[in-house]
Amino acid sequence: MVRRDFEDDPDAPAANSLVPAASAVVVDVGGRVLLQRRSDNGMWALPGGAMRIGESLPECAVRETKEETGLNVTVTGIVGTYSNPRHVFAYDDGEVRQEFSICFLARPVAGETGNLAVSDESTDVRWFDPEEVDALPMVAGVRKRVDDWRHGRMPAIR
């Protein structure tokens, strides 16, 4: 499936769904951040995805991180809440999803930093030093989450 992100774009299609989602800024003991290269848009991103019935948002972040990167993590905090109605994701099946996501801070379970694996949702998974992230292709909404973490700020509620 192909995904295209629109943020503050007057030509963006109208949203037709709203799905609770979670993502994770996973940081290792050396201060590196875990990113995956998405197979649906080729951009670098945080692990994350849609919440399932029967799970909490933190459980969603843990599950999605494991599915997309192979890494077991523990949630340690919240980076922010992201619900910009002017940020939508259009999929090639016709779904246009309005952003609704909680981004958590997480750390790898002891001894797990080297157990990375790609999935059908990723083509690459790597650790990056924070200063390396600026040069990576990344959608604006993901970059905002990483910047909020890097600068230790809670995003404004919109």
Phi and psi in radians as a Rosetta constraint file:
Dihedral C 1 N 2 CA 2 C 2 CIRCULARHARMONIC -1.760 0.35
Dihedral N 2 CA 2 C 2 N 3 CIRCULARHARMONIC 2.460 0.35
Dihedral C 2 N 3 CA 3 C 3 CIRCULARHARMONIC -2.181 0.35
Dihedral N 3 CA 3 C 3 N 4 CIRCULARHARMONIC 2.416 0.35
Dihedral C 3 N 4 CA 4 C 4 CIRCULARHARMONIC -2.245 0.35
Dihedral N 4 CA 4 C 4 N 5 CIRCULARHARMONIC 2.250 0.35
Dihedral C 4 N 5 CA 5 C 5 CIRCULARHARMONIC -1.666 0.35
Dihedral N 5 CA 5 C 5 N 6 CIRCULARHARMONIC 2.447 0.35
Dihedral C 5 N 6 CA 6 C 6 CIRCULARHARMONIC -2.244 0.35
Dihedral N 6 CA 6 C 6 N 7 CIRCULARHARMONIC 2.257 0.35
Dihedral C 6 N 7 CA 7 C 7 CIRCULARHARMONIC -2.387 0.35
Dihedral N 7 CA 7 C 7 N 8 CIRCULARHARMONIC 2.151 0.35
Dihedral C 7 N 8 CA 8 C 8 CIRCULARHARMONIC 0.928 0.35
Dihedral N 8 CA 8 C 8 N 9 CIRCULARHARMONIC 0.678 0.35
Dihedral C 8 N 9 CA 9 C 9 CIRCULARHARMONIC -1.907 0.35
Dihedral N 9 CA 9 C 9 N 10 CIRCULARHARMONIC 2.022 0.35
Dihedral C 9 N 10 CA 10 C 10 CIRCULARHARMONIC -1.103 0.35
Dihedral N 10 CA 10 C 10 N 11 CIRCULARHARMONIC -0.319 0.35
Dihedral C 10 N 11 CA 11 C 11 CIRCULARHARMONIC -1.649 0.35
Dihedral N 11 CA 11 C 11 N 12 CIRCULARHARMONIC 0.119 0.35
Dihedral C 11 N 12 CA 12 C 12 CIRCULARHARMONIC -1.177 0.35
Dihedral N 12 CA 12 C 12 N 13 CIRCULARHARMONIC 2.516 0.35
Dihedral C 12 N 13 CA 13 C 13 CIRCULARHARMONIC -1.188 0.35
Dihedral N 13 CA 13 C 13 N 14 CIRCULARHARMONIC 2.725 0.35
Dihedral C 13 N 14 CA 14 C 14 CIRCULARHARMONIC -1.272 0.35
Dihedral N 14 CA 14 C 14 N 15 CIRCULARHARMONIC 2.447 0.35
Dihedral C 14 N 15 CA 15 C 15 CIRCULARHARMONIC -1.145 0.35
Dihedral N 15 CA 15 C 15 N 16 CIRCULARHARMONIC 2.482 0.35
Dihedral C 15 N 16 CA 16 C 16 CIRCULARHARMONIC -2.224 0.35
Dihedral N 16 CA 16 C 16 N 17 CIRCULARHARMONIC 0.113 0.35
Dihedral C 16 N 17 CA 17 C 17 CIRCULARHARMONIC -2.675 0.35
Dihedral N 17 CA 17 C 17 N 18 CIRCULARHARMONIC 2.740 0.35
Dihedral C 17 N 18 CA 18 C 18 CIRCULARHARMONIC -2.400 0.35
Dihedral N 18 CA 18 C 18 N 19 CIRCULARHARMONIC 2.051 0.35
Dihedral C 18 N 19 CA 19 C 19 CIRCULARHARMONIC -2.204 0.35
Dihedral N 19 CA 19 C 19 N 20 CIRCULARHARMONIC 2.111 0.35
Dihedral C 19 N 20 CA 20 C 20 CIRCULARHARMONIC -1.038 0.35
Dihedral N 20 CA 20 C 20 N 21 CIRCULARHARMONIC 2.380 0.35
Dihedral C 20 N 21 CA 21 C 21 CIRCULARHARMONIC -2.486 0.35
Dihedral N 21 CA 21 C 21 N 22 CIRCULARHARMONIC 2.836 0.35
Dihedral C 21 N 22 CA 22 C 22 CIRCULARHARMONIC -2.406 0.35
Dihedral N 22 CA 22 C 22 N 23 CIRCULARHARMONIC 2.587 0.35
Dihedral C 22 N 23 CA 23 C 23 CIRCULARHARMONIC -2.341 0.35
Dihedral N 23 CA 23 C 23 N 24 CIRCULARHARMONIC 2.987 0.35
Dihedral C 23 N 24 CA 24 C 24 CIRCULARHARMONIC -2.434 0.35
Dihedral N 24 CA 24 C 24 N 25 CIRCULARHARMONIC 2.298 0.35
Dihedral C 24 N 25 CA 25 C 25 CIRCULARHARMONIC -1.597 0.35
Dihedral N 25 CA 25 C 25 N 26 CIRCULARHARMONIC 1.800 0.35
Dihedral C 25 N 26 CA 26 C 26 CIRCULARHARMONIC -1.693 0.35
Dihedral N 26 CA 26 C 26 N 27 CIRCULARHARMONIC 2.155 0.35
Dihedral C 26 N 27 CA 27 C 27 CIRCULARHARMONIC -2.121 0.35
Dihedral N 27 CA 27 C 27 N 28 CIRCULARHARMONIC 2.287 0.35
Dihedral C 27 N 28 CA 28 C 28 CIRCULARHARMONIC -1.543 0.35
Dihedral N 28 CA 28 C 28 N 29 CIRCULARHARMONIC 3.114 0.35
Dihedral C 28 N 29 CA 29 C 29 CIRCULARHARMONIC -1.118 0.35
Dihedral N 29 CA 29 C 29 N 30 CIRCULARHARMONIC -0.369 0.35
Dihedral C 29 N 30 CA 30 C 30 CIRCULARHARMONIC -1.534 0.35
Dihedral N 30 CA 30 C 30 N 31 CIRCULARHARMONIC 0.018 0.35
Dihedral C 30 N 31 CA 31 C 31 CIRCULARHARMONIC 1.502 0.35
Dihedral N 31 CA 31 C 31 N 32 CIRCULARHARMONIC 0.127 0.35
Dihedral C 31 N 32 CA 32 C 32 CIRCULARHARMONIC -1.417 0.35
Dihedral N 32 CA 32 C 32 N 33 CIRCULARHARMONIC 2.651 0.35
Dihedral C 32 N 33 CA 33 C 33 CIRCULARHARMONIC -1.889 0.35
Dihedral N 33 CA 33 C 33 N 34 CIRCULARHARMONIC 2.489 0.35
Dihedral C 33 N 34 CA 34 C 34 CIRCULARHARMONIC -1.581 0.35
Dihedral N 34 CA 34 C 34 N 35 CIRCULARHARMONIC 2.219 0.35
Dihedral C 34 N 35 CA 35 C 35 CIRCULARHARMONIC -2.298 0.35
Dihedral N 35 CA 35 C 35 N 36 CIRCULARHARMONIC 2.686 0.35
Dihedral C 35 N 36 CA 36 C 36 CIRCULARHARMONIC -2.142 0.35
Dihedral N 36 CA 36 C 36 N 37 CIRCULARHARMONIC 2.579 0.35
Dihedral C 36 N 37 CA 37 C 37 CIRCULARHARMONIC -1.635 0.35
Dihedral N 37 CA 37 C 37 N 38 CIRCULARHARMONIC 2.022 0.35
Dihedral C 37 N 38 CA 38 C 38 CIRCULARHARMONIC -1.221 0.35
Dihedral N 38 CA 38 C 38 N 39 CIRCULARHARMONIC 2.436 0.35
Dihedral C 38 N 39 CA 39 C 39 CIRCULARHARMONIC -1.384 0.35
Dihedral N 39 CA 39 C 39 N 40 CIRCULARHARMONIC -0.344 0.35
Dihedral C 39 N 40 CA 40 C 40 CIRCULARHARMONIC -1.500 0.35
Dihedral N 40 CA 40 C 40 N 41 CIRCULARHARMONIC -0.340 0.35
Dihedral C 40 N 41 CA 41 C 41 CIRCULARHARMONIC -2.437 0.35
Dihedral N 41 CA 41 C 41 N 42 CIRCULARHARMONIC -0.040 0.35
Dihedral C 41 N 42 CA 42 C 42 CIRCULARHARMONIC 1.318 0.35
Dihedral N 42 CA 42 C 42 N 43 CIRCULARHARMONIC 0.062 0.35
Dihedral C 42 N 43 CA 43 C 43 CIRCULARHARMONIC -1.649 0.35
Dihedral N 43 CA 43 C 43 N 44 CIRCULARHARMONIC 2.719 0.35
Dihedral C 43 N 44 CA 44 C 44 CIRCULARHARMONIC -1.375 0.35
Dihedral N 44 CA 44 C 44 N 45 CIRCULARHARMONIC 2.475 0.35
Dihedral C 44 N 45 CA 45 C 45 CIRCULARHARMONIC -2.662 0.35
Dihedral N 45 CA 45 C 45 N 46 CIRCULARHARMONIC 2.902 0.35
Dihedral C 45 N 46 CA 46 C 46 CIRCULARHARMONIC -1.364 0.35
Dihedral N 46 CA 46 C 46 N 47 CIRCULARHARMONIC 2.619 0.35
Dihedral C 46 N 47 CA 47 C 47 CIRCULARHARMONIC -1.158 0.35
Dihedral N 47 CA 47 C 47 N 48 CIRCULARHARMONIC 2.498 0.35
Dihedral C 47 N 48 CA 48 C 48 CIRCULARHARMONIC 2.941 0.35
Dihedral N 48 CA 48 C 48 N 49 CIRCULARHARMONIC 3.009 0.35
Dihedral C 48 N 49 CA 49 C 49 CIRCULARHARMONIC 3.005 0.35
Dihedral N 49 CA 49 C 49 N 50 CIRCULARHARMONIC -2.921 0.35
Dihedral C 49 N 50 CA 50 C 50 CIRCULARHARMONIC -1.255 0.35
Dihedral N 50 CA 50 C 50 N 51 CIRCULARHARMONIC 2.453 0.35
Dihedral C 50 N 51 CA 51 C 51 CIRCULARHARMONIC -1.313 0.35
Dihedral N 51 CA 51 C 51 N 52 CIRCULARHARMONIC 2.481 0.35
Dihedral C 51 N 52 CA 52 C 52 CIRCULARHARMONIC -1.744 0.35
Dihedral N 52 CA 52 C 52 N 53 CIRCULARHARMONIC 2.670 0.35
Dihedral C 52 N 53 CA 53 C 53 CIRCULARHARMONIC -1.035 0.35
Dihedral N 53 CA 53 C 53 N 54 CIRCULARHARMONIC 2.357 0.35
Dihedral C 53 N 54 CA 54 C 54 CIRCULARHARMONIC 1.637 0.35
Dihedral N 54 CA 54 C 54 N 55 CIRCULARHARMONIC -0.041 0.35
Dihedral C 54 N 55 CA 55 C 55 CIRCULARHARMONIC -2.135 0.35
Dihedral N 55 CA 55 C 55 N 56 CIRCULARHARMONIC 2.745 0.35
Dihedral C 55 N 56 CA 56 C 56 CIRCULARHARMONIC -1.510 0.35
Dihedral N 56 CA 56 C 56 N 57 CIRCULARHARMONIC 2.927 0.35
Dihedral C 56 N 57 CA 57 C 57 CIRCULARHARMONIC -1.101 0.35
Dihedral N 57 CA 57 C 57 N 58 CIRCULARHARMONIC -0.750 0.35
Dihedral C 57 N 58 CA 58 C 58 CIRCULARHARMONIC -1.062 0.35
Dihedral N 58 CA 58 C 58 N 59 CIRCULARHARMONIC -0.689 0.35
Dihedral C 58 N 59 CA 59 C 59 CIRCULARHARMONIC -1.090 0.35
Dihedral N 59 CA 59 C 59 N 60 CIRCULARHARMONIC -0.650 0.35
Dihedral C 59 N 60 CA 60 C 60 CIRCULARHARMONIC -1.057 0.35
Dihedral N 60 CA 60 C 60 N 61 CIRCULARHARMONIC -0.807 0.35
Dihedral C 60 N 61 CA 61 C 61 CIRCULARHARMONIC -1.065 0.35
Dihedral N 61 CA 61 C 61 N 62 CIRCULARHARMONIC -0.726 0.35
Dihedral C 61 N 62 CA 62 C 62 CIRCULARHARMONIC -1.132 0.35
Dihedral N 62 CA 62 C 62 N 63 CIRCULARHARMONIC -0.831 0.35
Dihedral C 62 N 63 CA 63 C 63 CIRCULARHARMONIC -1.092 0.35
Dihedral N 63 CA 63 C 63 N 64 CIRCULARHARMONIC -0.844 0.35
Dihedral C 63 N 64 CA 64 C 64 CIRCULARHARMONIC -1.086 0.35
Dihedral N 64 CA 64 C 64 N 65 CIRCULARHARMONIC -0.672 0.35
Dihedral C 64 N 65 CA 65 C 65 CIRCULARHARMONIC -1.100 0.35
Dihedral N 65 CA 65 C 65 N 66 CIRCULARHARMONIC -0.759 0.35
Dihedral C 65 N 66 CA 66 C 66 CIRCULARHARMONIC -1.113 0.35
Dihedral N 66 CA 66 C 66 N 67 CIRCULARHARMONIC -0.807 0.35
Dihedral C 66 N 67 CA 67 C 67 CIRCULARHARMONIC -1.109 0.35
Dihedral N 67 CA 67 C 67 N 68 CIRCULARHARMONIC -0.700 0.35
Dihedral C 67 N 68 CA 68 C 68 CIRCULARHARMONIC -1.593 0.35
Dihedral N 68 CA 68 C 68 N 69 CIRCULARHARMONIC -0.347 0.35
Dihedral C 68 N 69 CA 69 C 69 CIRCULARHARMONIC -2.226 0.35
Dihedral N 69 CA 69 C 69 N 70 CIRCULARHARMONIC -0.230 0.35
Dihedral C 69 N 70 CA 70 C 70 CIRCULARHARMONIC 1.448 0.35
Dihedral N 70 CA 70 C 70 N 71 CIRCULARHARMONIC 0.020 0.35
Dihedral C 70 N 71 CA 71 C 71 CIRCULARHARMONIC -1.779 0.35
Dihedral N 71 CA 71 C 71 N 72 CIRCULARHARMONIC 2.319 0.35
Dihedral C 71 N 72 CA 72 C 72 CIRCULARHARMONIC -1.492 0.35
Dihedral N 72 CA 72 C 72 N 73 CIRCULARHARMONIC 2.296 0.35
Dihedral C 72 N 73 CA 73 C 73 CIRCULARHARMONIC -2.298 0.35
Dihedral N 73 CA 73 C 73 N 74 CIRCULARHARMONIC 2.869 0.35
Dihedral C 73 N 74 CA 74 C 74 CIRCULARHARMONIC -2.113 0.35
Dihedral N 74 CA 74 C 74 N 75 CIRCULARHARMONIC 2.294 0.35
Dihedral C 74 N 75 CA 75 C 75 CIRCULARHARMONIC -1.320 0.35
Dihedral N 75 CA 75 C 75 N 76 CIRCULARHARMONIC 2.330 0.35
Dihedral C 75 N 76 CA 76 C 76 CIRCULARHARMONIC -2.109 0.35
Dihedral N 76 CA 76 C 76 N 77 CIRCULARHARMONIC -0.150 0.35
Dihedral C 76 N 77 CA 77 C 77 CIRCULARHARMONIC 3.110 0.35
Dihedral N 77 CA 77 C 77 N 78 CIRCULARHARMONIC -3.006 0.35
Dihedral C 77 N 78 CA 78 C 78 CIRCULARHARMONIC -2.112 0.35
Dihedral N 78 CA 78 C 78 N 79 CIRCULARHARMONIC 2.276 0.35
Dihedral C 78 N 79 CA 79 C 79 CIRCULARHARMONIC -1.427 0.35
Dihedral N 79 CA 79 C 79 N 80 CIRCULARHARMONIC -0.765 0.35
Dihedral C 79 N 80 CA 80 C 80 CIRCULARHARMONIC 3.036 0.35
Dihedral N 80 CA 80 C 80 N 81 CIRCULARHARMONIC 3.029 0.35
Dihedral C 80 N 81 CA 81 C 81 CIRCULARHARMONIC -1.945 0.35
Dihedral N 81 CA 81 C 81 N 82 CIRCULARHARMONIC 2.297 0.35
Dihedral C 81 N 82 CA 82 C 82 CIRCULARHARMONIC -2.242 0.35
Dihedral N 82 CA 82 C 82 N 83 CIRCULARHARMONIC 1.974 0.35
Dihedral C 82 N 83 CA 83 C 83 CIRCULARHARMONIC -2.517 0.35
Dihedral N 83 CA 83 C 83 N 84 CIRCULARHARMONIC 0.729 0.35
Dihedral C 83 N 84 CA 84 C 84 CIRCULARHARMONIC -1.187 0.35
Dihedral N 84 CA 84 C 84 N 85 CIRCULARHARMONIC 1.980 0.35
Dihedral C 84 N 85 CA 85 C 85 CIRCULARHARMONIC -1.188 0.35
Dihedral N 85 CA 85 C 85 N 86 CIRCULARHARMONIC -0.190 0.35
Dihedral C 85 N 86 CA 86 C 86 CIRCULARHARMONIC -1.647 0.35
Dihedral N 86 CA 86 C 86 N 87 CIRCULARHARMONIC 0.166 0.35
Dihedral C 86 N 87 CA 87 C 87 CIRCULARHARMONIC -2.031 0.35
Dihedral N 87 CA 87 C 87 N 88 CIRCULARHARMONIC 1.969 0.35
Dihedral C 87 N 88 CA 88 C 88 CIRCULARHARMONIC -2.213 0.35
Dihedral N 88 CA 88 C 88 N 89 CIRCULARHARMONIC 2.695 0.35
Dihedral C 88 N 89 CA 89 C 89 CIRCULARHARMONIC -2.019 0.35
Dihedral N 89 CA 89 C 89 N 90 CIRCULARHARMONIC 2.140 0.35
Dihedral C 89 N 90 CA 90 C 90 CIRCULARHARMONIC -1.810 0.35
Dihedral N 90 CA 90 C 90 N 91 CIRCULARHARMONIC 2.218 0.35
Dihedral C 90 N 91 CA 91 C 91 CIRCULARHARMONIC -1.839 0.35
Dihedral N 91 CA 91 C 91 N 92 CIRCULARHARMONIC 2.705 0.35
Dihedral C 91 N 92 CA 92 C 92 CIRCULARHARMONIC -1.233 0.35
Dihedral N 92 CA 92 C 92 N 93 CIRCULARHARMONIC -0.103 0.35
Dihedral C 92 N 93 CA 93 C 93 CIRCULARHARMONIC -1.578 0.35
Dihedral N 93 CA 93 C 93 N 94 CIRCULARHARMONIC 0.053 0.35
Dihedral C 93 N 94 CA 94 C 94 CIRCULARHARMONIC 1.762 0.35
Dihedral N 94 CA 94 C 94 N 95 CIRCULARHARMONIC -0.226 0.35
Dihedral C 94 N 95 CA 95 C 95 CIRCULARHARMONIC -1.236 0.35
Dihedral N 95 CA 95 C 95 N 96 CIRCULARHARMONIC 2.367 0.35
Dihedral C 95 N 96 CA 96 C 96 CIRCULARHARMONIC -2.206 0.35
Dihedral N 96 CA 96 C 96 N 97 CIRCULARHARMONIC 1.856 0.35
Dihedral C 96 N 97 CA 97 C 97 CIRCULARHARMONIC -1.718 0.35
Dihedral N 97 CA 97 C 97 N 98 CIRCULARHARMONIC 2.231 0.35
Dihedral C 97 N 98 CA 98 C 98 CIRCULARHARMONIC -1.330 0.35
Dihedral N 98 CA 98 C 98 N 99 CIRCULARHARMONIC 2.434 0.35
Dihedral C 98 N 99 CA 99 C 99 CIRCULARHARMONIC -1.085 0.35
Dihedral N 99 CA 99 C 99 N 100 CIRCULARHARMONIC 2.319 0.35
Dihedral C 99 N 100 CA 100 C 100 CIRCULARHARMONIC -2.715 0.35
Dihedral N 100 CA 100 C 100 N 101 CIRCULARHARMONIC 1.719 0.35
Dihedral C 100 N 101 CA 101 C 101 CIRCULARHARMONIC -2.551 0.35
Dihedral N 101 CA 101 C 101 N 102 CIRCULARHARMONIC 2.483 0.35
Dihedral C 101 N 102 CA 102 C 102 CIRCULARHARMONIC -1.843 0.35
Dihedral N 102 CA 102 C 102 N 103 CIRCULARHARMONIC 2.244 0.35
Dihedral C 102 N 103 CA 103 C 103 CIRCULARHARMONIC -1.821 0.35
Dihedral N 103 CA 103 C 103 N 104 CIRCULARHARMONIC 2.141 0.35
Dihedral C 103 N 104 CA 104 C 104 CIRCULARHARMONIC -1.774 0.35
Dihedral N 104 CA 104 C 104 N 105 CIRCULARHARMONIC 2.708 0.35
Dihedral C 104 N 105 CA 105 C 105 CIRCULARHARMONIC -1.650 0.35
Dihedral N 105 CA 105 C 105 N 106 CIRCULARHARMONIC 2.386 0.35
Dihedral C 105 N 106 CA 106 C 106 CIRCULARHARMONIC -2.520 0.35
Dihedral N 106 CA 106 C 106 N 107 CIRCULARHARMONIC 2.856 0.35
Dihedral C 106 N 107 CA 107 C 107 CIRCULARHARMONIC -2.312 0.35
Dihedral N 107 CA 107 C 107 N 108 CIRCULARHARMONIC 2.667 0.35
Dihedral C 107 N 108 CA 108 C 108 CIRCULARHARMONIC -1.151 0.35
Dihedral N 108 CA 108 C 108 N 109 CIRCULARHARMONIC 2.574 0.35
Dihedral C 108 N 109 CA 109 C 109 CIRCULARHARMONIC -1.126 0.35
Dihedral N 109 CA 109 C 109 N 110 CIRCULARHARMONIC 2.502 0.35
Dihedral C 109 N 110 CA 110 C 110 CIRCULARHARMONIC -0.777 0.35
Dihedral N 110 CA 110 C 110 N 111 CIRCULARHARMONIC 2.264 0.35
Dihedral C 110 N 111 CA 111 C 111 CIRCULARHARMONIC 1.402 0.35
Dihedral N 111 CA 111 C 111 N 112 CIRCULARHARMONIC 0.148 0.35
Dihedral C 111 N 112 CA 112 C 112 CIRCULARHARMONIC -1.792 0.35
Dihedral N 112 CA 112 C 112 N 113 CIRCULARHARMONIC -0.017 0.35
Dihedral C 112 N 113 CA 113 C 113 CIRCULARHARMONIC -1.113 0.35
Dihedral N 113 CA 113 C 113 N 114 CIRCULARHARMONIC -0.393 0.35
Dihedral C 113 N 114 CA 114 C 114 CIRCULARHARMONIC -1.666 0.35
Dihedral N 114 CA 114 C 114 N 115 CIRCULARHARMONIC -0.041 0.35
Dihedral C 114 N 115 CA 115 C 115 CIRCULARHARMONIC -1.590 0.35
Dihedral N 115 CA 115 C 115 N 116 CIRCULARHARMONIC 0.903 0.35
Dihedral C 115 N 116 CA 116 C 116 CIRCULARHARMONIC -1.528 0.35
Dihedral N 116 CA 116 C 116 N 117 CIRCULARHARMONIC 2.547 0.35
Dihedral C 116 N 117 CA 117 C 117 CIRCULARHARMONIC -2.636 0.35
Dihedral N 117 CA 117 C 117 N 118 CIRCULARHARMONIC 2.475 0.35
Dihedral C 117 N 118 CA 118 C 118 CIRCULARHARMONIC -1.378 0.35
Dihedral N 118 CA 118 C 118 N 119 CIRCULARHARMONIC 2.854 0.35
Dihedral C 118 N 119 CA 119 C 119 CIRCULARHARMONIC -2.287 0.35
Dihedral N 119 CA 119 C 119 N 120 CIRCULARHARMONIC -3.012 0.35
Dihedral C 119 N 120 CA 120 C 120 CIRCULARHARMONIC -1.244 0.35
Dihedral N 120 CA 120 C 120 N 121 CIRCULARHARMONIC -0.189 0.35
Dihedral C 120 N 121 CA 121 C 121 CIRCULARHARMONIC -1.712 0.35
Dihedral N 121 CA 121 C 121 N 122 CIRCULARHARMONIC -0.098 0.35
Dihedral C 121 N 122 CA 122 C 122 CIRCULARHARMONIC -2.406 0.35
Dihedral N 122 CA 122 C 122 N 123 CIRCULARHARMONIC 2.631 0.35
Dihedral C 122 N 123 CA 123 C 123 CIRCULARHARMONIC -1.916 0.35
Dihedral N 123 CA 123 C 123 N 124 CIRCULARHARMONIC -0.227 0.35
Dihedral C 123 N 124 CA 124 C 124 CIRCULARHARMONIC -2.759 0.35
Dihedral N 124 CA 124 C 124 N 125 CIRCULARHARMONIC 2.546 0.35
Dihedral C 124 N 125 CA 125 C 125 CIRCULARHARMONIC -2.396 0.35
Dihedral N 125 CA 125 C 125 N 126 CIRCULARHARMONIC 2.224 0.35
Dihedral C 125 N 126 CA 126 C 126 CIRCULARHARMONIC -2.633 0.35
Dihedral N 126 CA 126 C 126 N 127 CIRCULARHARMONIC 2.781 0.35
Dihedral C 126 N 127 CA 127 C 127 CIRCULARHARMONIC -1.600 0.35
Dihedral N 127 CA 127 C 127 N 128 CIRCULARHARMONIC 2.436 0.35
Dihedral C 127 N 128 CA 128 C 128 CIRCULARHARMONIC -2.276 0.35
Dihedral N 128 CA 128 C 128 N 129 CIRCULARHARMONIC 2.460 0.35
Dihedral C 128 N 129 CA 129 C 129 CIRCULARHARMONIC -1.189 0.35
Dihedral N 129 CA 129 C 129 N 130 CIRCULARHARMONIC 2.534 0.35
Dihedral C 129 N 130 CA 130 C 130 CIRCULARHARMONIC -0.918 0.35
Dihedral N 130 CA 130 C 130 N 131 CIRCULARHARMONIC -0.650 0.35
Dihedral C 130 N 131 CA 131 C 131 CIRCULARHARMONIC -1.245 0.35
Dihedral N 131 CA 131 C 131 N 132 CIRCULARHARMONIC -0.320 0.35
Dihedral C 131 N 132 CA 132 C 132 CIRCULARHARMONIC -1.314 0.35
Dihedral N 132 CA 132 C 132 N 133 CIRCULARHARMONIC -0.389 0.35
Dihedral C 132 N 133 CA 133 C 133 CIRCULARHARMONIC -1.139 0.35
Dihedral N 133 CA 133 C 133 N 134 CIRCULARHARMONIC -0.581 0.35
Dihedral C 133 N 134 CA 134 C 134 CIRCULARHARMONIC -0.993 0.35
Dihedral N 134 CA 134 C 134 N 135 CIRCULARHARMONIC -0.545 0.35
Dihedral C 134 N 135 CA 135 C 135 CIRCULARHARMONIC -1.509 0.35
Dihedral N 135 CA 135 C 135 N 136 CIRCULARHARMONIC -0.083 0.35
Dihedral C 135 N 136 CA 136 C 136 CIRCULARHARMONIC -1.503 0.35
Dihedral N 136 CA 136 C 136 N 137 CIRCULARHARMONIC 2.493 0.35
Dihedral C 136 N 137 CA 137 C 137 CIRCULARHARMONIC -1.213 0.35
Dihedral N 137 CA 137 C 137 N 138 CIRCULARHARMONIC 2.196 0.35
Dihedral C 137 N 138 CA 138 C 138 CIRCULARHARMONIC -2.716 0.35
Dihedral N 138 CA 138 C 138 N 139 CIRCULARHARMONIC 2.436 0.35
Dihedral C 138 N 139 CA 139 C 139 CIRCULARHARMONIC -1.196 0.35
Dihedral N 139 CA 139 C 139 N 140 CIRCULARHARMONIC 2.696 0.35
Dihedral C 139 N 140 CA 140 C 140 CIRCULARHARMONIC -1.020 0.35
Dihedral N 140 CA 140 C 140 N 141 CIRCULARHARMONIC -0.692 0.35
Dihedral C 140 N 141 CA 141 C 141 CIRCULARHARMONIC -1.129 0.35
Dihedral N 141 CA 141 C 141 N 142 CIRCULARHARMONIC -0.645 0.35
Dihedral C 141 N 142 CA 142 C 142 CIRCULARHARMONIC -1.256 0.35
Dihedral N 142 CA 142 C 142 N 143 CIRCULARHARMONIC -0.747 0.35
Dihedral C 142 N 143 CA 143 C 143 CIRCULARHARMONIC -1.032 0.35
Dihedral N 143 CA 143 C 143 N 144 CIRCULARHARMONIC -0.673 0.35
Dihedral C 143 N 144 CA 144 C 144 CIRCULARHARMONIC -1.069 0.35
Dihedral N 144 CA 144 C 144 N 145 CIRCULARHARMONIC -0.749 0.35
Dihedral C 144 N 145 CA 145 C 145 CIRCULARHARMONIC -1.092 0.35
Dihedral N 145 CA 145 C 145 N 146 CIRCULARHARMONIC -0.792 0.35
Dihedral C 145 N 146 CA 146 C 146 CIRCULARHARMONIC -1.109 0.35
Dihedral N 146 CA 146 C 146 N 147 CIRCULARHARMONIC -0.758 0.35
Dihedral C 146 N 147 CA 147 C 147 CIRCULARHARMONIC -1.130 0.35
Dihedral N 147 CA 147 C 147 N 148 CIRCULARHARMONIC -0.700 0.35
Dihedral C 147 N 148 CA 148 C 148 CIRCULARHARMONIC -1.044 0.35
Dihedral N 148 CA 148 C 148 N 149 CIRCULARHARMONIC -0.741 0.35
Dihedral C 148 N 149 CA 149 C 149 CIRCULARHARMONIC -1.125 0.35
Dihedral N 149 CA 149 C 149 N 150 CIRCULARHARMONIC -0.852 0.35
Dihedral C 149 N 150 CA 150 C 150 CIRCULARHARMONIC -1.068 0.35
Dihedral N 150 CA 150 C 150 N 151 CIRCULARHARMONIC -0.622 0.35
Dihedral C 150 N 151 CA 151 C 151 CIRCULARHARMONIC -1.697 0.35
Dihedral N 151 CA 151 C 151 N 152 CIRCULARHARMONIC 0.040 0.35
Dihedral C 151 N 152 CA 152 C 152 CIRCULARHARMONIC 1.092 0.35
Dihedral N 152 CA 152 C 152 N 153 CIRCULARHARMONIC 0.560 0.35
Dihedral C 152 N 153 CA 153 C 153 CIRCULARHARMONIC -2.010 0.35
Dihedral N 153 CA 153 C 153 N 154 CIRCULARHARMONIC 2.560 0.35
Dihedral C 153 N 154 CA 154 C 154 CIRCULARHARMONIC -1.501 0.35
Dihedral N 154 CA 154 C 154 N 155 CIRCULARHARMONIC 2.239 0.35
Dihedral C 154 N 155 CA 155 C 155 CIRCULARHARMONIC -1.162 0.35
Dihedral N 155 CA 155 C 155 N 156 CIRCULARHARMONIC 2.678 0.35
Dihedral C 155 N 156 CA 156 C 156 CIRCULARHARMONIC -1.154 0.35
Dihedral N 156 CA 156 C 156 N 157 CIRCULARHARMONIC 2.506 0.35
Dihedral C 156 N 157 CA 157 C 157 CIRCULARHARMONIC -1.440 0.35
Dihedral N 157 CA 157 C 157 N 158 CIRCULARHARMONIC 2.231 0.35
